[in-house]
């Protein structure tokens, strides 16, 4: 199971939000590139970068920082937040980003989603960000009430995707533990690999997710718990 540190960027700084609320944030570093190198030194094998400004505005704002990180670390990097056209996907991949995360437009435009998969295959991955089982978009600021998270995941499977990111927004940044039941149910109902995100607070949470590896949990994205020192990345990697 892959342990993936998250680097969420807002106004050029590394921050963490509470339950996706832009009004409730904490700054951890003014140097995202330095943060990325720190996680690599601690044993990271993959990095998850989110442009929070881009996610809310619809156009990547911190894309230059992501490109800088991708060029200066020795491990794969994925980037998401405001990526809503094919040209941006190509630009990111050409700049050294290993995988592009799609969210809002993927949930709202099935043709874009199908075309993106047809062209880029496993170079793109969809993040299903949900509240109460319903997909949220626009940097988690809008609820797509008509779109059920499970239905969306099954649509991804039909297109040909084999893996997706799942975030329970109510858990994100809370340090209250991940949504084990929801992740397990989605894995069983879809047969797809899932990268779990949101709520991890302890090494025990990682152990619990690890038990679901055979059922499809392929990775876990960890943010606040690492930044708050609940455990070290080295400790988490040892469990993987």
Backbone bond lengths (Angstrom), bond angles and torsions (degrees), N, CA, C in turn:
res aa  C-N    CA-C-N  psi(-1)  N-CA   C-N-CA  omega(-1)  CA-C   N-CA-C  phi
1 X - - - 1.468 - - 1.523 109.43 -
2 X 1.313 115.59 127.38 1.454 120.95 -176.19 1.533 110.85 -79.59
3 X 1.334 115.86 130.64 1.465 122.31 175.72 1.523 107.25 -98.05
4 X 1.338 116.96 117.20 1.462 120.96 -171.42 1.539 111.10 -120.20
5 X 1.329 117.58 108.80 1.466 119.45 175.06 1.527 111.04 -68.33
6 X 1.316 116.14 140.80 1.461 121.92 178.55 1.526 110.34 -98.66
7 X 1.319 115.56 138.10 1.460 121.75 173.12 1.524 106.78 -123.03
8 X 1.320 116.81 97.61 1.458 122.27 -179.94 1.524 108.23 -93.37
9 X 1.328 116.36 125.29 1.461 121.01 -173.17 1.521 111.01 -114.33
10 X 1.325 115.38 128.94 1.464 122.21 175.73 1.526 108.07 -137.36
11 X 1.316 115.33 124.31 1.465 121.83 -178.27 1.527 111.04 52.51
12 X 1.332 115.85 38.90 1.453 121.79 175.49 1.512 116.23 81.74
13 X 1.330 117.58 -1.27 1.459 122.08 -177.66 1.523 111.08 -113.19
14 X 1.333 115.78 156.09 1.463 121.89 175.71 1.525 108.19 -84.41
15 X 1.328 116.61 119.79 1.461 120.75 -176.95 1.523 110.26 -132.39
16 X 1.309 115.39 167.98 1.460 122.08 168.13 1.513 107.49 -129.84
17 X 1.322 115.45 137.14 1.457 121.39 175.83 1.524 109.62 -98.39
18 X 1.328 115.76 163.25 1.466 121.38 174.85 1.514 107.61 -108.06
19 X 1.343 116.73 115.16 1.463 123.37 -179.43 1.530 111.87 54.36
20 X 1.333 115.95 34.66 1.457 120.73 176.32 1.524 115.01 73.84
21 X 1.331 117.94 10.02 1.469 121.09 -177.60 1.530 110.27 -85.45
22 X 1.329 115.65 117.93 1.460 120.17 -178.51 1.524 111.53 -67.33
23 X 1.310 116.89 -20.59 1.468 121.00 179.39 1.525 111.86 -82.03
24 X 1.327 116.72 -9.69 1.466 121.27 -176.77 1.526 108.43 -123.43
25 X 1.329 116.08 85.10 1.451 121.03 -175.30 1.526 111.36 -132.20
26 X 1.317 115.07 158.92 1.463 121.69 175.44 1.522 108.07 -133.41
27 X 1.319 116.23 131.06 1.459 121.96 179.88 1.528 108.90 -88.65
28 X 1.340 116.07 130.94 1.469 121.04 -179.72 1.520 112.68 -110.86
29 X 1.322 117.17 -22.56 1.462 119.93 -179.62 1.527 109.07 -162.18
30 X 1.320 115.16 147.25 1.464 120.46 174.52 1.528 110.62 -98.14
31 X 1.343 115.75 5.00 1.468 120.73 -175.61 1.533 110.52 -131.50
32 X 1.342 118.03 85.46 1.472 121.04 -178.47 1.524 113.69 -59.04
33 X 1.325 117.53 -35.93 1.466 120.42 -179.94 1.519 110.95 -64.49
34 X 1.315 116.28 -40.24 1.467 120.93 177.36 1.526 110.25 -65.32
35 X 1.322 116.45 -39.84 1.465 121.42 177.87 1.525 110.27 -61.26
36 X 1.334 115.89 -44.11 1.461 120.13 179.44 1.522 111.33 -59.99
37 X 1.310 116.66 -44.86 1.470 120.76 -179.89 1.529 110.77 -64.65
38 X 1.331 115.78 -34.23 1.472 119.76 177.29 1.526 110.58 -62.65
39 X 1.329 116.99 -45.26 1.463 119.30 -179.48 1.527 111.48 -66.50
40 X 1.311 117.08 -36.11 1.468 120.16 176.04 1.529 110.28 -61.94
41 X 1.324 115.86 -43.51 1.471 120.49 179.82 1.525 111.50 -64.43
42 X 1.331 116.31 -27.06 1.466 121.37 179.97 1.527 112.97 -84.75
43 X 1.337 116.57 -3.02 1.464 119.28 175.53 1.516 116.36 111.10
44 X 1.342 117.59 8.65 1.463 119.91 178.59 1.525 110.70 -60.64
45 X 1.320 115.91 141.71 1.464 121.42 176.81 1.530 111.44 -110.49
46 X 1.328 116.03 -4.45 1.461 121.45 -177.01 1.525 107.32 -163.36
47 X 1.335 118.13 144.81 1.463 121.81 178.80 1.529 110.55 -123.97
48 X 1.318 115.77 141.91 1.465 123.24 179.97 1.531 107.84 -114.61
49 X 1.339 116.16 111.15 1.460 121.07 -177.94 1.522 109.57 -108.89
50 X 1.327 115.98 130.82 1.464 121.28 179.13 1.522 109.58 -122.01
51 X 1.320 116.10 127.46 1.455 123.07 174.65 1.528 107.28 -91.61
52 X 1.319 116.39 95.60 1.463 119.71 -176.73 1.524 111.64 -66.41
53 X 1.332 116.66 -36.33 1.465 119.59 177.22 1.526 110.02 -63.00
54 X 1.320 115.40 -41.32 1.454 120.35 179.11 1.516 112.38 -66.33
55 X 1.331 116.02 -40.21 1.462 120.35 -179.50 1.519 111.54 -60.88
56 X 1.325 116.76 -37.98 1.465 119.83 -177.75 1.522 112.55 -83.31
57 X 1.350 117.00 -30.72 1.463 120.03 -176.17 1.524 113.41 -91.10
58 X 1.355 116.14 -24.76 1.455 119.96 -179.59 1.513 114.07 96.26
59 X 1.340 116.61 -1.68 1.461 121.98 177.38 1.520 108.58 -138.16
60 X 1.345 118.69 129.88 1.462 119.88 -179.84 1.528 112.30 -54.94
61 X 1.315 115.75 133.23 1.462 122.02 -178.75 1.534 110.67 -109.22
62 X 1.317 115.95 -36.52 1.465 121.41 -176.05 1.526 112.14 -104.71
63 X 1.321 115.60 29.65 1.465 120.81 -175.35 1.529 111.62 -64.96
64 X 1.333 116.33 -32.41 1.462 120.21 178.54 1.522 111.99 -62.72
65 X 1.325 116.64 -37.72 1.465 121.41 178.42 1.524 110.09 -65.55
66 X 1.327 116.12 -42.07 1.464 120.26 179.35 1.526 110.89 -62.56
67 X 1.317 116.37 -42.24 1.466 120.13 179.21 1.528 110.47 -63.69
68 X 1.334 116.24 -40.81 1.466 120.73 178.94 1.526 110.87 -61.49
69 X 1.330 115.87 -43.83 1.466 120.26 179.17 1.522 110.18 -63.37
70 X 1.327 116.68 -46.56 1.469 120.83 -178.03 1.523 111.90 -58.82
71 X 1.322 116.47 -35.93 1.464 120.81 -178.46 1.524 113.01 -77.08
72 X 1.330 116.11 -21.29 1.468 119.16 -170.83 1.521 115.25 -115.16
73 X 1.326 117.62 9.42 1.461 119.97 172.67 1.523 108.74 -120.53
74 X 1.312 115.54 159.24 1.467 120.79 -173.79 1.523 113.34 -97.22
75 X 1.327 116.71 8.87 1.463 120.86 -177.75 1.531 109.71 -123.21
76 X 1.338 117.53 161.83 1.469 120.05 178.85 1.532 112.14 -64.90
77 X 1.328 114.12 148.71 1.464 122.25 -179.77 1.523 108.83 -129.77
78 X 1.327 116.95 135.10 1.462 120.00 171.19 1.515 108.93 -113.07
79 X 1.330 115.46 150.96 1.466 120.65 -175.23 1.520 110.26 -136.77
80 X 1.322 115.96 136.90 1.455 121.90 175.18 1.514 111.07 -146.48
81 X 1.325 114.93 163.25 1.457 120.84 179.38 1.511 111.50 123.30
82 X 1.321 116.69 93.20 1.450 120.37 178.24 1.509 114.98 86.47
83 X 1.323 117.57 8.14 1.470 120.69 179.33 1.525 108.47 -80.73
84 X 1.314 116.47 106.67 1.464 119.16 -172.78 1.526 113.47 -134.52
85 X 1.340 116.63 18.62 1.456 118.97 173.28 1.522 110.68 -152.12
86 X 1.324 115.39 160.36 1.459 121.85 -175.85 1.523 112.08 -64.40
87 X 1.333 116.79 -36.02 1.458 120.58 -178.36 1.529 111.19 -61.28
88 X 1.314 116.89 -39.97 1.464 120.33 179.52 1.519 110.71 -67.21
89 X 1.326 117.29 -39.76 1.466 120.58 177.32 1.526 109.78 -59.61
90 X 1.327 116.52 -48.43 1.461 120.61 -179.77 1.525 111.16 -60.21
91 X 1.324 115.85 -44.80 1.470 121.19 -179.09 1.520 111.25 -59.03
92 X 1.332 116.29 -45.00 1.465 120.50 -179.93 1.523 111.55 -64.32
93 X 1.325 116.63 -45.93 1.462 120.24 -179.26 1.532 111.05 -65.32
94 X 1.322 116.68 -38.32 1.466 120.45 178.17 1.525 112.09 -68.21
95 X 1.338 115.79 -21.97 1.467 120.76 -177.68 1.524 113.09 -90.91
96 X 1.328 116.90 1.44 1.454 119.48 176.48 1.508 115.68 108.84
97 X 1.334 117.80 -6.87 1.463 120.47 174.32 1.530 108.03 -68.77
98 X 1.325 116.97 132.67 1.468 121.26 -173.76 1.518 113.35 -81.21
99 X 1.341 115.64 -31.95 1.458 119.45 -176.75 1.526 109.10 -150.83
100 X 1.331 115.71 141.94 1.463 121.21 -178.92 1.526 108.90 -110.00
101 X 1.324 115.42 131.80 1.464 122.07 -178.85 1.526 109.02 -94.52
102 X 1.329 115.97 126.25 1.455 122.04 178.22 1.516 110.10 -106.68
103 X 1.333 115.67 141.78 1.457 119.51 -178.94 1.508 112.78 -134.22
104 X 1.337 116.16 -89.48 1.460 121.66 -172.13 1.524 113.49 -56.13
105 X 1.332 117.91 -53.46 1.469 118.25 -175.63 1.529 111.11 -68.63
106 X 1.325 115.60 -32.57 1.468 118.65 177.08 1.518 110.90 -61.02
107 X 1.323 116.24 -36.72 1.466 120.80 -179.20 1.524 112.31 -77.74
108 X 1.330 116.35 -23.33 1.464 120.02 -173.46 1.522 114.45 -106.51
109 X 1.332 117.15 -12.49 1.464 120.35 -173.87 1.529 109.47 -138.91
110 X 1.319 115.81 95.11 1.466 119.96 -175.83 1.523 112.21 -65.77
111 X 1.329 118.16 -31.69 1.462 120.03 178.39 1.519 111.33 -66.41
112 X 1.319 116.74 -42.76 1.466 121.17 175.96 1.522 109.99 -59.54
113 X 1.315 116.34 -42.49 1.460 121.37 -179.24 1.525 110.75 -63.08
114 X 1.324 116.14 -47.65 1.467 120.35 -179.51 1.528 111.39 -63.76
115 X 1.326 116.68 -42.84 1.456 120.72 -179.61 1.525 111.73 -66.84
116 X 1.326 116.09 -37.02 1.473 120.29 179.25 1.518 110.37 -64.68
117 X 1.342 116.31 -43.17 1.459 119.16 179.10 1.524 110.94 -67.19
118 X 1.323 116.50 -40.01 1.463 120.24 -179.25 1.527 111.29 -61.00
119 X 1.323 116.12 -37.63 1.472 119.73 -177.20 1.516 113.06 -85.77
120 X 1.331 117.38 -39.92 1.469 119.90 -169.13 1.528 114.81 -110.73
121 X 1.333 117.64 -12.55 1.470 122.00 179.05 1.535 111.53 50.31
122 X 1.334 117.08 -125.53 1.471 120.33 -174.51 1.522 113.82 -78.50
123 X 1.328 116.74 8.68 1.469 120.50 174.12 1.528 110.98 -82.87
124 X 1.339 115.68 -7.43 1.461 120.31 173.48 1.524 108.80 -124.60
125 X 1.313 115.47 147.75 1.464 121.99 177.36 1.522 107.68 -140.37
126 X 1.317 116.43 144.82 1.463 121.01 -179.22 1.523 110.05 -97.97
127 X 1.316 115.03 136.88 1.459 120.96 173.89 1.524 108.52 -102.94
128 X 1.319 115.92 116.92 1.462 121.26 175.65 1.524 107.29 -94.33
129 X 1.320 115.41 107.51 1.458 121.66 -178.23 1.524 107.67 -106.56
130 X 1.321 116.53 117.63 1.466 119.09 -168.58 1.526 114.13 -128.99
131 X 1.319 114.24 148.00 1.463 123.53 169.75 1.519 107.03 -122.92
132 X 1.320 115.86 124.42 1.469 120.86 179.04 1.526 111.65 51.73
133 X 1.342 115.07 38.06 1.457 119.85 176.24 1.511 115.69 81.36
134 X 1.348 117.57 -0.29 1.461 122.05 -179.89 1.531 109.95 -110.41
135 X 1.325 115.68 140.73 1.459 121.20 -176.36 1.522 111.03 -71.94
136 X 1.350 116.15 135.14 1.462 122.09 174.76 1.519 109.18 -107.57
137 X 1.338 115.37 147.38 1.462 120.75 -177.75 1.527 110.10 -132.38
138 X 1.337 115.15 -176.27 1.472 121.91 178.63 1.525 111.37 54.16
139 X 1.345 115.84 53.15 1.465 119.15 -179.57 1.507 112.73 64.79
140 X 1.338 115.17 32.75 1.463 123.43 177.99 1.526 112.87 71.37
141 X 1.333 116.70 11.68 1.460 119.32 -176.60 1.527 112.28 -89.86
142 X 1.333 116.79 -14.75 1.457 120.29 179.65 1.527 110.28 -126.82
143 X 1.310 115.51 139.58 1.465 120.84 177.75 1.523 109.60 -97.48
144 X 1.322 115.00 126.73 1.464 119.81 175.73 1.523 107.38 -90.56
145 X 1.332 115.48 82.13 1.456 121.00 -171.07 1.523 114.07 -59.17
146 X 1.321 116.00 -25.54 1.456 118.96 -177.00 1.528 112.21 -81.59
147 X 1.339 117.10 -12.21 1.457 120.51 -173.45 1.526 111.04 -108.81
148 X 1.322 115.23 113.24 1.455 121.84 178.53 1.526 109.40 -84.33
149 X 1.322 116.80 139.50 1.464 120.81 -176.71 1.522 111.88 -59.34
150 X 1.317 117.47 -42.69 1.462 120.45 179.37 1.522 111.37 -64.89
151 X 1.334 116.58 -43.35 1.461 120.10 178.99 1.529 110.76 -60.95
152 X 1.328 115.78 -39.93 1.463 120.60 179.04 1.527 110.16 -64.19
153 X 1.333 116.38 -43.82 1.464 120.57 179.49 1.530 111.06 -61.73
154 X 1.319 116.49 -40.88 1.467 120.20 178.93 1.529 111.20 -67.13
155 X 1.335 116.12 -33.14 1.465 119.96 176.23 1.525 110.43 -66.58
156 X 1.324 116.67 -37.43 1.466 120.76 176.30 1.531 110.42 -61.36
157 X 1.325 115.06 -43.06 1.462 120.09 -179.83 1.530 110.39 -61.79
158 X 1.308 116.06 -41.70 1.468 120.27 -178.74 1.527 110.90 -63.75
159 X 1.316 116.68 -35.59 1.464 121.06 178.65 1.518 111.20 -68.76
160 X 1.347 115.95 -34.28 1.458 119.95 179.87 1.514 114.98 130.75
161 X 1.322 116.67 -3.13 1.463 119.91 176.86 1.529 109.83 -63.45
162 X 1.323 115.75 144.28 1.458 120.88 179.79 1.524 112.59 -112.56
163 X 1.332 116.52 -6.97 1.457 120.87 -174.90 1.526 109.33 -153.66
164 X 1.334 116.79 147.77 1.463 120.44 173.67 1.518 109.86 -147.82
165 X 1.319 115.15 163.42 1.465 122.13 175.95 1.527 107.27 -96.35
166 X 1.329 116.54 135.59 1.461 119.72 177.69 1.528 109.58 -123.93
167 X 1.331 115.24 122.41 1.464 121.10 177.54 1.511 110.37 -120.04
168 X 1.330 116.31 125.32 1.453 121.62 170.42 1.527 105.91 -89.39
169 X 1.331 116.29 104.54 1.462 121.05 -173.88 1.524 112.12 -59.48
170 X 1.316 116.90 -33.28 1.464 119.76 -179.31 1.519 111.95 -64.68
171 X 1.337 116.14 -20.27 1.465 121.05 -179.47 1.525 112.73 -95.75
172 X 1.337 116.49 -22.31 1.453 120.71 -170.52 1.528 112.25 -63.76
173 X 1.322 115.18 125.82 1.455 121.20 178.11 1.510 115.29 76.73
174 X 1.340 116.76 8.20 1.464 120.20 -175.54 1.523 113.51 -96.36
175 X 1.331 117.06 -20.06 1.469 121.94 -174.77 1.531 111.15 58.75
176 X 1.334 116.36 35.65 1.462 121.22 -178.70 1.521 113.12 -106.53
177 X 1.325 116.72 8.47 1.452 120.43 -178.66 1.519 111.46 94.88
178 X 1.323 117.26 147.53 1.465 120.80 -178.99 1.522 112.26 -75.78
179 X 1.330 115.04 167.91 1.470 121.01 179.87 1.521 109.43 -85.40
180 X 1.312 115.77 77.42 1.463 121.55 -175.64 1.536 111.43 -59.28
181 X 1.330 116.89 -45.94 1.466 120.34 -177.14 1.530 111.42 -62.46
182 X 1.340 116.34 -44.02 1.462 119.79 -178.80 1.526 111.24 -65.95
183 X 1.325 115.66 -42.58 1.464 120.25 -179.97 1.524 110.23 -63.23
184 X 1.314 116.28 -45.18 1.461 121.32 179.65 1.525 110.79 -61.61
185 X 1.340 116.21 -43.80 1.464 120.71 -179.26 1.526 111.17 -64.89
186 X 1.330 116.76 -43.16 1.466 120.15 179.78 1.528 111.40 -63.89
187 X 1.322 115.38 -40.90 1.466 119.54 178.88 1.533 110.39 -61.34
188 X 1.322 115.59 -43.66 1.471 120.74 -178.51 1.528 111.16 -68.65
189 X 1.328 116.42 -42.07 1.467 120.66 -174.32 1.526 113.01 -75.99
190 X 1.334 116.91 -26.18 1.464 119.65 -176.01 1.525 113.65 -104.38
191 X 1.340 116.50 -29.52 1.452 119.60 -174.69 1.523 112.82 73.12
192 X 1.327 116.92 11.47 1.458 121.70 179.17 1.521 111.12 -96.91
193 X 1.324 115.64 159.34 1.460 120.54 172.92 1.529 108.38 -76.12
194 X 1.322 114.93 144.07 1.464 119.77 -177.78 1.523 110.18 -128.58
195 X 1.339 115.07 132.78 1.463 121.32 168.86 1.522 105.82 -100.19
196 X 1.315 116.22 113.42 1.465 121.51 -175.95 1.525 110.53 -83.02
197 X 1.328 115.61 142.12 1.455 120.44 -179.23 1.520 109.92 -144.54
198 X 1.336 115.38 139.17 1.451 119.99 174.97 1.509 114.51 107.73
199 X 1.335 116.43 121.46 1.458 121.65 169.99 1.505 117.71 93.60
200 X 1.341 118.28 -10.81 1.467 119.10 -178.16 1.532 110.15 -57.64
201 X 1.325 115.34 128.39 1.469 119.88 -174.03 1.521 113.69 -127.51
202 X 1.343 116.88 -14.71 1.461 119.66 -173.78 1.521 110.90 -155.00
203 X 1.311 115.67 168.03 1.459 120.19 175.44 1.523 110.36 -65.08
204 X 1.328 116.45 -29.10 1.464 119.57 178.34 1.524 111.10 -64.59
205 X 1.341 116.92 -35.81 1.468 120.29 175.62 1.522 110.61 -60.32
206 X 1.320 115.91 -40.09 1.463 120.66 179.41 1.521 110.08 -66.85
207 X 1.310 116.03 -40.18 1.475 119.80 177.50 1.525 110.86 -60.49
208 X 1.331 116.84 -41.27 1.463 121.02 179.74 1.532 110.88 -63.56
209 X 1.327 116.63 -42.89 1.460 120.00 178.25 1.522 110.64 -67.09
210 X 1.315 115.61 -34.78 1.466 120.96 179.27 1.528 110.78 -60.57
211 X 1.333 117.08 -33.74 1.468 119.96 179.66 1.529 111.85 -67.36
212 X 1.337 116.72 -15.79 1.463 121.12 -179.97 1.527 112.03 -96.42
213 X 1.317 116.24 8.00 1.466 120.11 -176.26 1.529 111.53 -59.52
214 X 1.329 116.63 -43.57 1.472 119.99 -179.51 1.518 111.71 -67.15
215 X 1.331 116.38 -22.49 1.461 120.61 -179.92 1.524 112.01 -87.98
216 X 1.337 116.30 -6.20 1.461 117.87 174.49 1.510 117.17 128.95
217 X 1.330 118.27 -6.34 1.467 119.04 179.00 1.532 108.52 -75.68
218 X 1.327 114.88 110.76 1.469 120.49 -173.34 1.516 113.55 -99.17
219 X 1.339 116.59 -14.81 1.458 119.07 -178.83 1.508 111.35 -168.30
220 X 1.327 115.17 170.17 1.460 120.97 176.54 1.526 108.42 -141.87
221 X 1.327 114.99 131.04 1.461 121.43 176.42 1.519 107.82 -94.14
222 X 1.330 115.48 128.24 1.470 120.50 -175.92 1.524 109.67 -124.23
223 X 1.323 115.48 131.57 1.455 120.07 -179.82 1.513 113.19 -121.89
224 X 1.322 115.69 -87.26 1.459 121.40 -170.27 1.524 113.59 -57.10
225 X 1.333 117.40 -39.07 1.471 120.05 -178.14 1.527 111.24 -58.74
226 X 1.337 116.56 -37.92 1.468 119.80 177.85 1.521 111.18 -72.08
227 X 1.317 116.90 -42.92 1.465 120.31 -177.91 1.521 112.45 -69.32
228 X 1.331 115.62 -27.49 1.472 119.59 178.73 1.529 111.95 -90.75
229 X 1.333 117.09 -0.78 1.461 120.20 176.62 1.517 114.84 72.90
230 X 1.338 117.42 28.02 1.471 120.38 178.14 1.532 110.60 -65.65
231 X 1.322 114.81 -29.53 1.465 123.28 173.38 1.518 106.24 -163.31
232 X 1.319 116.49 167.81 1.460 119.08 179.77 1.527 110.34 -94.99
233 X 1.312 115.40 158.59 1.461 119.28 177.14 1.524 110.21 -63.45
234 X 1.322 116.74 -36.49 1.462 120.27 178.03 1.519 110.96 -58.78
235 X 1.328 116.80 -42.35 1.461 120.82 178.87 1.525 111.11 -64.24
236 X 1.333 115.94 -40.94 1.457 120.00 -179.31 1.520 111.19 -66.92
237 X 1.324 116.70 -42.00 1.474 121.30 -179.09 1.527 110.59 -62.80
238 X 1.319 116.67 -36.15 1.468 120.19 178.86 1.526 111.96 -60.27
239 X 1.330 116.53 -31.27 1.461 121.27 -178.72 1.519 112.49 -79.37
240 X 1.324 116.25 -17.01 1.466 120.03 -173.21 1.528 111.81 -78.84
